[in-house]
Structures are given as structure tokens and as C-alpha cells.
Amino acid sequence: MLATNAVFRLATTWLFREYSPGVVTRALLFLPATGYVVGRAIAERLLTAPQLMLALVLGTLAGGGVIASLWLPMDLDWRLRRRS
């Protein structure tokens, strides 16, 4: 999920030729951290190949879902507030 966010930030920075907040942090921390964790999981055989693939797919879908939520209409109805 962290790597998905980093790739999204890098892609939008490149695509729009405009700085995306957090792109440096994500590129310098999230991508290497994800690579490290996945590398350790493989090296120490903490997950089977199908489990690792499932974790990568679910993490990517979760990260993509968060990004996709940016395009949801935000015209919320606030009728459920407490009455004074």
C-alpha cells in the first residue's frame, strides 16, 4: 500500500509537471521500505509465493482504493448531526 502511494505521487508529479506534496518522502522512504520488507519476507520465507502475491495484490488494491476515493462526489448531506 505504501509503494502504491509512492508510485501515484511520482506519476502525478511527472504527468502534471507539478510538485505533489509528499513525493520526496514517499520516494525516499516508502519505496525502499516496501522493497526491504518484501525482500525480507522472501529471504526468510515468511510467506509462501501465493501468500506474498495476495499480500501485494491486496495492498495495491487498498492503496488504489484510497486514491480512487479522491474522485468521489463530496456533496454530503449533514442531516444526521446532533440537534441543539
Secondary structure, DSSP 8 states (H G I E B T S, - for coil): -HHHHHHHHHHHHHHHTS--TTHHHIIIIIHHHHHHHHHHHHHTT-S-HHHHHHHHHHHHHHHHHHHHGGGS------TTS---
